[in-house]
Amino acid sequence: MINLNHKTFGQGDPIVILHGLFGTLDNWQTLGKQLADNHTVYIPDQRNHGRSPHHDDIDYPCMAEDLLYFLESNWMFKTHLIGHSMGGKVAMQFALLHPDMVDKLVVIDIAPKKYPPGHQQIFDALRSIDLRTIGGRDEADAQLKTGIPDYAVRQFLLKGLTRTKDGHYRWKMNLESLYRNYDNLLAAPEATEPYEGEALFVRGGASPYVEDEDIGLILDWFPNARVETIAGAGHWVHVDAGEQLVELIRGFVDS
């Protein structure tokens, strides 16, 4: 277990939001602040991401234990739990292991299954940059462009670039640990019994991450779940359809 860096907004019953692979808590500040009208919203950086500590190991059981330590350290013994992508798997893992500590569960655009590899191009591009020689973000962006032609994806990844005291650059994320442990991040959450609490699964209608055939698996492990689809949204549902996502979450957690 490690101490997770985090930000907090608002007051009221707690909500914890977990970001996805390569992300940071900053990706969820806008949505978090919208939910902070009626809740205390906590957004942590997960291990090996953002400003949280680096560790050689990363998998869903250990990230669930990080979350347990985080909740207990902040005197939270029950919370609404929201997770996107990798964060959604952490949220599922936590709910399956510690169901009494989850009030309502929201999982965004991920299913409780093992996924095929899909990030090799990103890993290759990030690992190809010699951070000792780049002079700034524009240079890093230019080097990433060949391997990652999508501008929005590059800008998302470059949020993880930070300048050191000696004027060089480094990734906030522990890129090498994520690369070595990538198979663990593709894996399904581990459990022996389903989570019986209320759950909302939100998928992007234009995203391939949660397919129709995954709904049966979701209901096997989360029998009191409902699945909602936001038409036209891709995997980054909070970016593509932020207002609709907030409305869905509010209607669910406050009902």
N, C-alpha and C positions, 0 to 999 in steps of 0.2 A: 504493500500500500504506500502511496505517496501523497504529498500535499498538493492539491490541484489549485493552480492560479484561477481566479474567477472574478466576475463583476456581478453586482447586485443592483436591482432596480425595484422601486415601489414598496408596497406594504400590503399585507394580507396573507391568505393561505399560500404556501410556497408552490412554486413551479420551478423545475430544473430542466434546462434545455441542453442537449448534447449534440455537438457539431459532428460533421463527417470527416472522412479521410482527407488529409492535407489541409484541413480547415483550422479555424481558430474561433474563439468565442465572438470575435468581432463580426463574423458572418451572420450572427443571430441577434445583434444588438437592436436593430430596428424593430424586428418582430417582438423581441423581449420587452422593449419599452412600451409597445402597444398593449401587451398583456399585463403590464405593471399597473394598470389603472385599478385593478382589484386584487392583485397578488404581489407577493414578494418573489421576484424572478431572479434566479441564480443561473448564470451561464459560465460553466467552467471550461478551461482548456483541458482536454484529455491528455493523458501521459504521451510524451513524445510529440506533442503539438503545442503551438503557441508559446506561452511563457511557463508552462508546467514543466516539471523535471523530466529529464531524459532517462531512459532505462533500457537495458539490453533486451528485455522481454516485453512483449505486448500480445495479448489475446483477450478474448471476451471475459473469461472468468477473472483475470487480474484487473481488467478495467471495471468490472462490476464491483470488485473489492475496493478499488480506488473510490468509487462512487459511495459505497457504504461508509468508508472512512470520512469522506467529504460531508455526507449528511450528518453523521454522528458528531463530527467536529463543529458543525454549525447548528447543533441542537435541533435537527430535523429528524423526526421519527416516522413521518408520513408525508409524502409529497406527490403532486401531479408530476409525471415524468414524460418529457418530450424528447425524441431523438430522431435525427435525420441520417439516413444511409448507415455508415459505420456506427454513428451515435444511436441510430434506431436499434441496431443489433445489441449494443451495450444496454440500452433501455430494456429490450426484451430479456436479455440475460439476467439483468438485475431483478426484473419483475418475476421471472421464473424461480430465482433463488431466494428472493426476499419479498414475497407477495404482500405481506402485512405492512410493508413500508411504502407501498405504492397506492395512492388514492385512485387516480385514473391514468391510464397509459396511452400516449399518442406516439405512433410510429409513422414516419414520413418516408415513403418511397423506398421501402426495403422489405423483404420477406424473410422468414426464419429458415433460410435454406443456404446451402453452399453455392457460391457463385463461381462461374468460370473466370479466369484471369482477364482483366480488361484495362489495366493501368500500366502495362509495360512501356508503352510509348511515353507516358508521363514520367515514369521512373527513369527511363533512358535519357530523356531530355534534361531532367533536373540533375542527374548524376554526371552529365557531360559538361556542365558549366564549371569552369575553373574559377571559383569564387575569389581566389587570391589575386586575380588579374583584372576582374571587371571594375569599371569606374563608376557604375551607377545602375539604376533600374532599367534605364533605356538600353544599356548594353546587354543586360541580362535578358531583357525582352527580345532583343534582336537575336541572341543566341538560342532562345527557346523557340523562335518562330518556325524554324525548319521542322522540328519534331512535333510542335503543337501549333498548328496554323490558326486555331480558334482564339481570337483576341480575348474573349470573355474568360476562357479557361486560363489563359496566360495571366491575365490581371488577377484572377482569383489566386493563382499559385504565387504570384509575386508579392501578395500581401504577407506571405511568410518569409520574405527576405528582410533582413535587418542589418544595420551597420554596427560594427564593433567599435570599441574605444580607440583602437589603433587605425581606424579608417577603412578597414576591409569590410567584406560582407560575409554573412553566414545565413543559413536557413534556421528559422526558429524551430522548425520540426526536426526531429531526429531521423533524418532521411535514411541513413544506413540501417537503423533498427526496423523502420517500416518496410524497407526493401527485403531484409533478411526474414522478417516475420510475416511477409505478405500472405502466405498460405493460411496463417491463423486468422487473418482479417477477412478472407474469403469464406471461412468456415461458418457453419450454422451455430446458433446459440446451443449450449448444452443444458439438458434438463431431463428429469425422469417423470415429472408430472406437469400438466398444463397449468397456465395461469388463469384463475377463474374470475379475476376482477374485470371491471369494465375497460375496454380498449377501443381505440379508434385508429384504423390504418388509413392513411391518406396517400393515394398514388397520383402521379402525374399522368394524364391521359396520353401524352406524347413521349412518355418514358418507358423503356423496356424493362425496368427493374422489377416491377410487380405485374406479372401476367395473370390472365384469367385463371389459368390452371394452378396458380399459387394460392388462390383464395381458400381452397379446401385445406391446404397445409396450415394457413393462418388460423383457420377455425379449429383445426385439430389441437393446436397449442394454445390458442386464445379463444375459447368457445363463446365468450361473451363480447367478442369484437364485432364491430361493423366496419365495412370497407367503403370508403368514399373515393371517387375519382374526380379530379379537377381537370376538365377538358382543356386541351391545348398546352398544359404545363409539362415541362420536361422534368428531369431529375431534381433540379434545383427549384423545387416547388415554391419555396419561400421567396425566390427572386422573380419567378415567372408569374406568380399569382398570390402575392403576399396578402392582399386584402381578403381574398376568398379563404386562404388558409387560416388567417386570424379569426375570421367569422366562424369557421368550422371548429377551431380549437375552443373559442369562447363558448360557443353553444354546447360543446361537449363537457368541458370541465366545470362550467357554471350551472349546468342543469341539475 
